[in-house]
Amino acid sequence: MTENWLEEHPAAQWHDLLLDSKDITDFLNDFTMMIADHLAGDGDEVWCAVTLLRERKSTCVASSSDRAAALDEIQYDFGDGPCLTAAREHRIIHVSDMRLENRWPDYKDAAAANGIISVLGLPFELEEGARAGLNVYSDQPDKYDDAAIKHVHREVLIASKALQLAVHMARDREKAADMESAMRSRTTIDLAVGIIMGQNKCSQDEAFNVLKTASSSRNVKIRDLAADIVAGIGQGPAKTHFDG
């Protein structure tokens, strides 16, 4: 990985990559493949994966290949390793030769047996409560020099900002969808209340109480019962101004 490559891949590229991706996982898969491709040398191969630390179980959420995901699973089996440590302790972990490593004694033997020699673990800069890390594997010793580590770290920081943006965008979309769903339910309930008012010559409050009592006695959600009432008089599903 050279300085020229870094100059050719400014921060804006990661944001463009995110915008072109179908979702966050798609973006992260592309991210790992690009890192793996540019770290690999002539005849060498590098495997990259992203680990998300959950409360009970760590998960590989993206990888440059099936082998990269499988290599990550080795850490999960032992509950420890370079990437898990990087994400938990929020620091860069570099192993130049796993065969000579004294940390993670159970994991290191399994890693070496699976051809893992050099390992680089880098934490993502995420919002409080979220922890994730990029794991970079190689079957060559001393694969990553200081310059390579610095460059990958910079890319992880840039990707972290893009991820934070994606999370905020996803939350906004979810809120908008929830609001639209609530508006649809409210419209259906209002129509059903109007129908009950017309059929029973009662007030709005009385009609709503009739609907609520029927919902409770039938063990059916109010919005579902309201939809049945509206459909029952031939009006079909209720529409709001959100519908085209």
C-alpha positions, 0 to 999 in steps of 0.5 A, spaced: 500 500 500 503 506 497 502 513 498 499 514 491 494 509 493 492 513 499 492 520 495 487 516 489 482 514 495 480 521 498 475 521 504 469 523 499 470 516 495 468 512 502 462 516 502 461 515 494 461 508 496 456 508 501 451 512 497 452 507 491 451 501 496 444 498 498 445 498 505 451 498 511 453 491 510 454 492 502 458 498 504 462 494 509 463 488 504 466 493 499 470 496 504 473 490 506 475 487 499 478 494 497 483 494 503 484 486 502 486 488 494 490 494 496 494 490 501 496 484 497 502 484 494 505 480 488 502 473 489 500 474 496 493 474 499 490 478 504 483 477 508 479 482 511 473 482 515 469 486 520 467 484 527 461 487 531 461 486 538 455 484 541 453 484 548 452 476 548 456 474 541 461 477 536 459 477 529 462 477 523 458 483 519 462 483 513 468 480 509 472 480 503 471 473 502 468 466 505 475 465 508 476 471 511 469 470 515 472 463 517 478 466 519 474 471 524 470 465 526 476 462 530 476 468 534 469 467 536 470 460 538 475 462 543 472 469 545 479 472 544 484 475 539 487 481 535 480 484 532 476 482 539 482 486 543 482 492 538 475 493 538 474 492 546 480 496 548 479 501 542 486 500 540 490 498 534 493 491 535 499 488 530 501 481 530 507 481 526 508 473 527 503 469 530 507 463 531 511 468 536 506 471 539 504 470 547 498 473 547 491 469 546 495 462 547 489 458 546 487 462 539 494 463 537 495 456 536 489 455 532 490 461 528 497 459 526 494 452 524 490 455 519 495 459 516 494 466 519 501 469 520 500 476 520 494 480 523 492 487 524 486 489 528 483 496 528 477 499 532 472 503 528 470 510 531 463 509 532 458 512 537 458 510 544 455 503 546 457 501 539 464 497 538 467 494 531 473 492 528 477 491 522 481 484 522 486 484 516 490 477 516 496 474 512 499 468 511 506 472 511 510 474 517 511 482 517 506 483 512 504 490 515 510 495 516 508 502 520 506 506 513 501 500 511 498 500 518 498 508 518 494 508 512 489 502 513 488 506 520 486 512 516 481 509 512 478 505 518 477 512 521 474 515 514 469 509 514 467 510 521 465 517 519 461 514 513 458 509 518 456 514 523 452 517 517 449 511 515 446 509 522 443 516 522 440 516 515 437 509 517 434 511 524 431 517 520 428 512 515 426 508 520 422 514 524 419 516 517 416 509 516 414 509 523 410 516 523 407 514 516 405 507 519 402 511 525 398 516 520 395 510 516 393 507 523 390 513 525 386 514 519 383 507 519 381 508 526 378 515 525 374 512 519 372 506 523 370 511 529 366 515 524 362 509 521 360 507 528 358 514 530 353 513 524 351 506 525 349 507 532 348 515 532 353 516 538 358 521 540 366 520 537 368 518 544 362 513 545 364 510 538 371 510 540 369 506 546 365 501 543 371 500 538 376 499 544 371 494 548 370 490 542 378 490 540 379 488 548 373 482 548 376 479 541 383 480 543 384 484 536 388 490 535 384 496 535 387 498 528 386 491 525 379 491 528 378 498 525 381 496 518 376 490 518 370 495 519 372 500 514 373 494 509 366 491 511 363 497 508 366 496 501 371 502 502 377 498 502 383 500 505 384 507 508 388 512 505 392 517 507 395 523 504 402 519 503 399 514 498 399 516 491 
